[in-house]
Amino acid sequence: MASTSHKKENPIQWLVRYVKESRSEMLKVTWPSKQETIKYSIITIALSLAIAAFFGGLDWLLNKGLEWLVFFTA
């Protein structure tokens, strides 16, 4: 393993280097178009609603089953 023994960097120099490197990396990012963003947002919302409905229905079904079990065993 390589040794990382270098002297401590000035916090201001570290911040400047960090911002420069971050800006450089952000310029490499391929951002989605407006249409892609809208499409993926709609898909995310629809899937979230579908999963919520599924688990809500499952909860209701299990609750009814438990009520039935308690009613007939009491």
BAKELO-920974 format. One record per atom (N, C-alpha, C): residue number from 0; residue in three letters; chain; atom name; x, y, z. Coordinates in pm, whole numbers, plus 32768, in hexadecimal, padded with zeros to 4 digits. Example, Ala and Ser with C-alpha at 12.3 -4.5 7.8 and 13.67 -1.06 7.14 Angstrom:
2
   num   residu   chaine   atome      X      Y      Z
     0      ALA        A       N   8527   7DC7   830C
     0      ALA        A      CA   84CE   7E3E   830C
     0      ALA        A       C   8528   7EB6   830C
     1      SER        A       N   8505   7F1F   82C4
     1      SER        A      CA   8557   7F96   82CA
     1      SER        A       C   850A   8003   8313
//
This chain:
74
   num   residu   chaine   atome      X      Y      Z
     0      MET        A       N   8055   7F8A   8000
     0      MET        A      CA   8000   8000   8000
     0      MET        A       C   8059   807C   8000
     1      ALA        A       N   8036   80DD   7FB2
     1      ALA        A      CA   8086   8156   7FA7
     1      ALA        A       C   8075   81AC   8023
     2      SER        A       N   80E0   81ED   8047
     2      SER        A      CA   80DE   8245   80BC
     2      SER        A       C   80A3   82CC   8094
     3      THR        A       N   804E   8302   80E9
     3      THR        A      CA   8011   8384   80CD
     3      THR        A       C   8048   83EC   812E
     4      SER        A       N   80CA   83EB   8140
     4      SER        A      CA   8107   8449   819E
     4      SER        A       C   8133   84C6   8153
     5      HIS        A       N   80DA   8525   814B
     5      HIS        A      CA   80FD   85A5   8113
     5      HIS        A       C   80D5   860F   8179
     6      LYS        A       N   8115   8684   816E
     6      LYS        A      CA   80F9   86E7   81D5
     6      LYS        A       C   806C   871E   81C6
     7      LYS        A       N   8036   874C   8233
     7      LYS        A      CA   7FAD   877C   8238
     7      LYS        A       C   7F9D   87F7   81DF
     8      GLU        A       N   7F30   87F5   8192
     8      GLU        A      CA   7F16   8862   8135
     8      GLU        A       C   7ECA   88D1   817B
     9      ASN        A       N   7EE9   894A   8154
     9      ASN        A      CA   7EA3   89BF   8188
     9      ASN        A       C   7E0D   89B1   8169
    10      PRO        A       N   7DB3   89C8   81C9
    10      PRO        A      CA   7D23   89B7   81B1
    10      PRO        A       C   7CEE   8A0B   813D
    11      ILE        A       N   7D24   8A82   812C
    11      ILE        A      CA   7CF7   8AD9   80BE
    11      ILE        A       C   7D22   8A9C   8039
    12      GLN        A       N   7D9E   8A6D   8030
    12      GLN        A      CA   7DCD   8A2D   7FB5
    12      GLN        A       C   7D7D   89AF   7F98
    13      TRP        A       N   7D5F   8962   8001
    13      TRP        A      CA   7D0E   88E8   7FF0
    13      TRP        A       C   7C84   890B   7FB9
    14      LEU        A       N   7C45   8975   7FEE
    14      LEU        A      CA   7BC0   899E   7FC0
    14      LEU        A       C   7BC4   89CB   7F2F
    15      VAL        A       N   7C28   8A1A   7F0B
    15      VAL        A      CA   7C35   8A49   7E81
    15      VAL        A       C   7C48   89D3   7E22
    16      ARG        A       N   7CA0   8975   7E48
    16      ARG        A      CA   7CB7   88FE   7DF5
    16      ARG        A       C   7C38   88AB   7DE9
    17      TYR        A       N   7BF0   889C   7E58
    17      TYR        A      CA   7B74   884E   7E59
    17      TYR        A       C   7B0D   888C   7DFA
    18      VAL        A       N   7AFC   890F   7E00
    18      VAL        A      CA   7A9A   8953   7DAA
    18      VAL        A       C   7AC2   8946   7D17
    19      LYS        A       N   7B41   8956   7CF9
    19      LYS        A      CA   7B70   8949   7C6E
    19      LYS        A       C   7B58   88BB   7C3A
    20      GLU        A       N   7B78   8856   7C8B
    20      GLU        A      CA   7B64   87CC   7C60
    20      GLU        A       C   7AD0   87AB   7C53
    21      SER        A       N   7A7F   87E0   7CAD
    21      SER        A      CA   79EE   87C9   7CA5
    21      SER        A       C   79B4   8807   7C27
    22      ARG        A       N   79DF   8881   7C08
    22      ARG        A      CA   79AE   88C4   7B8E
    22      ARG        A       C   79D8   8875   7B13
    23      SER        A       N   7A52   8844   7B12
    23      SER        A      CA   7A84   87F5   7AA3
    23      SER        A       C   7A2F   8776   7A90
    24      GLU        A       N   7A0E   8733   7AFD
    24      GLU        A      CA   79BC   86BA   7AF5
    24      GLU        A       C   792D   86DA   7AC9
    25      MET        A       N   78F6   8749   7AF7
    25      MET        A      CA   786D   876D   7AD2
    25      MET        A       C   7861   878C   7A3C
    26      LEU        A       N   78CE   87BC   7A00
    26      LEU        A      CA   78CC   87D7   7970
    26      LEU        A       C   78CA   8757   791E
    27      LYS        A       N   78F0   86E7   795A
    27      LYS        A      CA   78F1   8666   7915
    27      LYS        A       C   7869   8620   791A
    28      VAL        A       N   780F   8651   796D
    28      VAL        A      CA   778E   8610   7981
    28      VAL        A       C   7735   8624   7907
    29      THR        A       N   76F1   85B9   78DE
    29      THR        A      CA   768E   85C3   7873
    29      THR        A       C   7605   85D0   78B5
    30      TRP        A       N   75CB   8645   78AD
    30      TRP        A      CA   754C   8660   78F0
    30      TRP        A       C   74D8   8633   7897
    31      PRO        A       N   746B   8600   78D2
    31      PRO        A      CA   73F8   85D7   7881
    31      PRO        A       C   73AE   8650   784A
    32      SER        A       N   7368   8639   77DA
    32      SER        A      CA   731A   86A6   779F
    32      SER        A       C   729C   86BC   77F2
    33      LYS        A       N   7255   8727   77D1
    33      LYS        A      CA   71D9   8746   781A
    33      LYS        A       C   7173   86D6   7806
    34      GLN        A       N   7167   86A1   778B
    34      GLN        A      CA   7109   8635   7770
    34      GLN        A       C   712D   85B7   77BE
    35      GLU        A       N   71AE   8596   77C5
    35      GLU        A      CA   71D8   8520   7811
    35      GLU        A       C   71BA   8530   78A5
    36      THR        A       N   71D3   85A8   78D9
    36      THR        A      CA   71B8   85C1   7966
    36      THR        A       C   7124   85B3   7985
    37      ILE        A       N   70CF   85EA   792F
    37      ILE        A      CA   703E   85DF   7943
    37      ILE        A       C   7012   854D   793A
    38      LYS        A       N   7045   8505   78D5
    38      LYS        A      CA   7020   8479   78C3
    38      LYS        A       C   7047   8425   793C
    39      TYR        A       N   70C1   8436   796C
    39      TYR        A      CA   70F0   83E8   79DF
    39      TYR        A       C   70A7   8410   7A5F
    40      SER        A       N   7081   848E   7A6A
    40      SER        A      CA   7035   84BA   7AE0
    40      SER        A       C   6FAB   847A   7AE0
    41      ILE        A       N   6F69   8476   7A6C
    41      ILE        A      CA   6EE4   8438   7A62
    41      ILE        A       C   6EED   83A3   7A81
    42      ILE        A       N   6F53   8360   7A4D
    42      ILE        A      CA   6F66   82D1   7A69
    42      ILE        A       C   6F79   82BB   7AFE
    43      THR        A       N   6FCA   830D   7B3E
    43      THR        A      CA   6FE4   8301   7BCE
    43      THR        A       C   6F65   8314   7C1F
    44      ILE        A       N   6F17   837B   7BFD
    44      ILE        A      CA   6E9A   8395   7C45
    44      ILE        A       C   6E37   8323   7C30
    45      ALA        A       N   6E2A   82F3   7BB4
    45      ALA        A      CA   6DCC   8287   7B97
    45      ALA        A       C   6DF3   8207   7BE1
    46      LEU        A       N   6E72   81E5   7BDF
    46      LEU        A      CA   6E9F   816D   7C28
    46      LEU        A       C   6E8B   817B   7CBE
    47      SER        A       N   6EA4   81F2   7CF3
    47      SER        A      CA   6E8F   8209   7D82
    47      SER        A       C   6DFC   81F7   7DA7
    48      LEU        A       N   6DA3   822C   7D54
    48      LEU        A      CA   6D13   821C   7D6E
    48      LEU        A       C   6CE9   818A   7D61
    49      ALA        A       N   6D1E   8143   7CFE
    49      ALA        A      CA   6CFB   80B6   7CEC
    49      ALA        A       C   6D2A   8062   7D64
    50      ILE        A       N   6DA3   807B   7D92
    50      ILE        A      CA   6DD6   8031   7E04
    50      ILE        A       C   6D88   8053   7E82
    51      ALA        A       N   6D65   80D2   7E93
    51      ALA        A      CA   6D14   80FA   7F07
    51      ALA        A       C   6C8C   80B7   7F03
    52      ALA        A       N   6C4E   80B1   7E8D
    52      ALA        A      CA   6BCC   806F   7E80
    52      ALA        A       C   6BD8   7FDA   7E9D
    53      PHE        A       N   6C41   7F9B   7E6C
    53      PHE        A      CA   6C56   7F0D   7E85
    53      PHE        A       C   6C62   7EF1   7F1A
    54      PHE        A       N   6CB9   7F3B   7F5D
    54      PHE        A      CA   6CCB   7F23   7FED
    54      PHE        A       C   6C51   7F4D   803E
    55      GLY        A       N   6C09   7FB5   8011
    55      GLY        A      CA   6B8D   7FDA   8054
    55      GLY        A       C   6B26   7F6B   8047
    56      GLY        A       N   6B1A   7F31   7FCF
    56      GLY        A      CA   6ABE   7EC1   7FBA
    56      GLY        A       C   6AE6   7E46   8009
    57      LEU        A       N   6B66   7E29   800C
    57      LEU        A      CA   6B98   7DB8   8059
    57      LEU        A       C   6B7C   7DCC   80EE
    58      ASP        A       N   6B90   7E44   811F
    58      ASP        A      CA   6B74   7E62   81AB
    58      ASP        A       C   6AE0   7E4F   81C9
    59      TRP        A       N   6A8B   7E81   816F
    59      TRP        A      CA   69FA   7E73   8182
    59      TRP        A       C   69D3   7DDF   8183
    60      LEU        A       N   6A09   7D92   8125
    60      LEU        A      CA   69E9   7D03   811B
    60      LEU        A       C   6A17   7CB8   8199
    61      LEU        A       N   6A8F   7CD2   81C7
    61      LEU        A      CA   6AC0   7C90   823F
    61      LEU        A       C   6A70   7CBA   82BA
    62      ASN        A       N   6A46   7D37   82BF
    62      ASN        A      CA   69F4   7D68   832D
    62      ASN        A       C   696D   7D1F   832F
    63      LYS        A       N   692E   7D10   82BA
    63      LYS        A      CA   68AF   7CC8   82B1
    63      LYS        A       C   68C1   7C36   82D7
    64      GLY        A       N   692E   7BFA   82AD
    64      GLY        A      CA   694A   7B6F   82D1
    64      GLY        A       C   695B   7B5F   8367
    65      LEU        A       N   69A0   7BBD   83A5
    65      LEU        A      CA   69B3   7BB8   8436
    65      LEU        A       C   692E   7BCB   847F
    66      GLU        A       N   68DB   7C29   844E
    66      GLU        A      CA   6856   7C3D   848A
    66      GLU        A       C   6803   7BBD   8480
    67      TRP        A       N   6809   7B7C   840B
    67      TRP        A      CA   67BE   7B00   83F8
    67      TRP        A       C   67F0   7A94   8457
    68      LEU        A       N   6875   7A89   8465
    68      LEU        A      CA   68B0   7A26   84BE
    68      LEU        A       C   6888   7A3F   8550
    69      VAL        A       N   688B   7ABA   857B
    69      VAL        A      CA   6867   7ADC   8605
    69      VAL        A       C   67D2   7AC3   861B
    70      PHE        A       N   677E   7AE7   85B9
    70      PHE        A      CA   66EE   7AD7   85C6
    70      PHE        A       C   66C6   7A44   85D5
    71      PHE        A       N   6701   79ED   8583
    71      PHE        A      CA   66D8   7960   8585
    71      PHE        A       C   671F   790C   85EF
    72      THR        A       N   6785   7941   862E
    72      THR        A      CA   67C7   78F5   8699
    72      THR        A       C   679F   7926   8724
    73      ALA        A       N   6751   7990   872A
    73      ALA        A      CA   672A   79C7   87AD
    73      ALA        A       C   66AC   7986   87E1
//
